[in-house]
Amino acid sequence: MSNLREIVNKDEKLTSQDKYYWNYMYDLGRDFIVPYLTEKGIFKSGDNVAEIGSAEGGVLAAFMDAGASKGLGTDIAVVRLEKGKYIASIGGIDLQYTTHDIVTQEPSDEWKDEFDLVLLRDVIEHLDDPTSALKNIKMVMKDKGKLFVTFPPFHSPYGGHQHTVKSTGGKFPYIHLLPKSTFNKFIEKGVPADIGEANRIYDLRLTIPKFEKAVTDAGLKVVLKECYFLRPVFKMKFGLPSLKINTLAKIPFIRKYLTLEASYILEKG
């Protein structure tokens, strides 16, 4: 798989946007997530890895490149999964992709107790019922299996996902803490679908305490918690180094308003 990036970038059936998203995810997996979880003793060669909300599967491909023996990607976005299947086929990667709603659908029997590691990156803040999602994920984890979760807490500068709506007003931090009508004035010139999702996130308001309650209610336990002011994805987007604020995050105000990424490793059993 050493030429996987080259194969993807030369393929004429993939759009430039397809290539951008896949490369972005692959680089994030290869350069940060795989090394980070390897260093923490959470991932090793031979592990079975699943990703919930995998999209085109760039991160999963990085895990397969690092020696994972089995990979499963699930999502509700059929078009993006189809792109993932195509990339896996041209790259000779043994990955399974399938449409699945982790909130409302119980995992199939073939997935249960099957995975050493499950990834849930920047997905849980979009889900209507985090507890239900975590309970379903728990079913696919092996005994003592691990779940890696990241999300931007709601009260962080862009916790309302206003930056995704592609409007000038969406560039302002903390506007999602304003009344909803005012928030929508800022983002009204953006892409309608993105505005709709930003409004969902506004209503869901996933905070660190709300997430940790869902973890407890799902019967999972926290192995490691990290708070970032500069997120690891910023290296890919802006060339910035990641910056943890674990000690400072003990101060309630800083934890609530300046944690741009909450990162957790959870364990089953």
Beta strands, then each sheet from edge to edge (+ up, - down):
strand 1: 48-52
strand 2: 70-75
strand 3: 95-99
strand 4: 115-121
strand 5: 141-151
strand 6: 220-230
strand 7: 243-244
strand 8: 261-268
sheet 1: 3+ 2+ 1+ 4+ 5+ 8- 6+ 7-
end
